[in-house]
């Protein structure tokens, strides 16, 4: 069977055009996914930053309105050690927190963010200075990792880990903390 050169060339050009279109489409889809990821990260980072400012000032009802809801299986690894599951947003608990965190200032430094359609991770430093638990004003900056999960179109906080080790410490100091010295 003879195939004309003209038909073969046309088919080759058509195939090449399809390949180019697929490559361009994939590039557009990737840029679109990256843009969506950056939008998710920016929105959750702004939410965390605003919530942190309310928290360090003891404005817990405002903080909860910004930070909530949390996931049913929420875990918290707090700066004082240990961990908890769940979060109790009842007014009495929020009032106790408000008495602990009375006055301060906070800034937010996003270190890294990762996002997919339904999950995001923020790694940041909460640069904070304030009065906490009746202690004199001091630096209360924290290294923080938050995991967010989207359910039913709502972003809920699934995990938060925060510690006070913003500044490097020696191995000896780390060992003392591990021993609870």
C-alpha positions in Angstrom: 0.0 0.0 0.0 1.3 3.4 -1.0 1.0 6.3 1.3 1.5 9.7 -0.2 4.2 11.9 1.3 1.7 14.7 1.6 -0.7 12.6 3.7 2.1 11.3 5.9 3.5 14.8 6.4 0.1 16.2 7.3 -0.5 13.3 9.8 3.0 14.0 11.3 2.2 17.7 11.7 -1.2 16.9 13.3 0.5 14.5 15.7 3.2 17.1 16.6 0.5 19.7 17.2 -1.4 17.4 19.5 1.9 16.7 21.4 2.6 20.4 21.7 -0.9 21.1 22.9 -0.7 18.4 25.5 2.7 19.8 26.8 1.3 23.3 26.9 -1.8 22.1 28.6 0.2 20.3 31.2 2.3 23.4 31.8 -0.8 25.5 32.3 -2.3 22.9 34.6 0.9 22.8 36.6 1.0 26.6 36.9 -2.7 26.6 37.9 -2.0 24.0 40.6 1.0 26.0 41.8 -1.1 29.2 41.9 -3.8 27.4 43.9 -1.2 26.0 46.3 0.2 29.5 46.9 -3.3 30.9 47.4 -4.1 28.2 50.0 -0.8 28.9 51.8 -1.3 32.7 51.8 -4.8 32.4 53.2 -3.9 30.0 55.9 -0.8 32.0 56.8 -2.8 35.2 57.1 -5.3 33.3 59.3 -2.6 32.0 61.6 -0.9 35.4 61.8 -4.1 37.1 62.8 -5.0 34.4 65.3 -1.6 34.5 66.9 -1.9 38.3 67.5 -5.2 37.7 69.3 -3.8 34.8 71.3 -0.8 36.6 72.8 -3.1 39.4 73.8 -5.5 37.1 75.6 -8.4 37.8 73.2 -9.3 34.1 73.1 -12.8 34.5 71.8 -11.5 36.4 68.8 -8.6 33.9 68.5 -11.1 31.0 68.4 -13.3 32.7 65.8 -10.2 32.9 63.6 -8.3 29.7 64.4 -11.3 27.4 64.7 -12.7 25.0 63.8 -10.2 22.3 64.8 -10.5 18.8 63.6 -12.2 16.2 65.7 -8.9 14.4 65.9 -6.9 17.5 66.5 -3.5 17.1 68.3 -1.5 19.7 70.1 2.1 19.5 71.0 2.4 22.6 73.1 5.6 24.6 74.0 5.5 23.3 77.7 5.8 19.7 76.5 3.5 16.8 76.3 0.5 16.7 74.0 -3.2 16.8 74.0 -6.0 15.5 71.8 -8.9 17.6 70.9 -9.6 21.2 71.9 -12.2 22.4 74.4 -13.6 25.7 73.0 -16.1 26.3 75.9 -16.1 29.8 77.4 -14.7 28.7 80.7 -11.6 27.2 79.0 -11.2 30.3 76.8 -11.4 32.5 79.9 -8.7 30.5 81.6 -6.4 30.9 78.6 -7.2 34.7 78.5 -6.0 35.0 82.1 -2.7 33.3 81.1 -1.9 35.4 78.1 -2.6 39.0 79.0 -0.6 41.3 76.9 1.8 41.1 74.0 2.8 41.6 70.4 3.3 39.1 67.7 4.7 39.0 64.2 4.7 36.1 61.8 7.5 34.7 59.7 6.5 32.0 57.2 9.4 29.6 56.7 7.7 27.2 54.3 4.3 26.1 53.2 3.0 23.1 51.4 -0.5 22.6 50.1 -2.6 20.1 48.1 -6.3 20.4 47.4 -7.3 19.2 50.8 -4.2 19.4 53.1 -1.7 22.1 53.9 1.3 22.4 56.2 2.7 25.7 57.4 6.1 26.0 59.0 6.6 29.4 60.7 8.0 31.4 63.5 5.7 33.3 65.8 7.9 36.2 67.0 6.1 37.2 70.2 6.9 39.3 73.2 4.5 39.5 76.1 3.3 38.9 79.6 2.4 35.2 80.1 1.3 33.5 83.3 2.1 36.4 85.4 5.7 36.4 84.4 7.5 39.7 83.4 7.3 40.6 79.8 9.8 38.6 77.7 10.4 37.0 74.4 7.9 34.1 73.8 8.8 33.3 70.2 7.9 29.9 69.0 8.8 27.5 66.1 5.5 26.2 64.8 4.3 23.6 62.4 0.6 23.4 61.6 -1.3 20.8 59.6 -4.6 21.9 58.1 -7.2 19.7 56.5 -10.1 20.7 54.3 -13.4 19.0 54.9 -16.5 20.0 53.2 -14.8 23.2 51.9 -13.8 24.3 55.4 -10.1 24.4 56.5 -9.7 23.0 60.0 -6.6 22.8 62.0 -5.6 19.1 62.4 -2.3 19.5 64.3 -0.1 22.1 65.9 3.4 21.7 67.2 5.1 24.6 68.9 8.3 24.9 70.8 10.4 27.7 72.2 13.6 26.6 70.5 13.7 29.5 68.0 17.3 30.2 69.0 19.9 27.4 68.8 21.0 25.8 72.1 23.9 23.5 73.0 23.7 19.8 73.1 24.2 20.0 76.9 21.2 22.3 77.3 19.1 20.0 75.0 20.1 17.0 77.1 19.1 18.9 80.3 15.7 19.7 78.8 15.2 16.0 77.7 16.0 15.1 81.4 13.5 17.8 82.6 16.3 19.6 84.4 
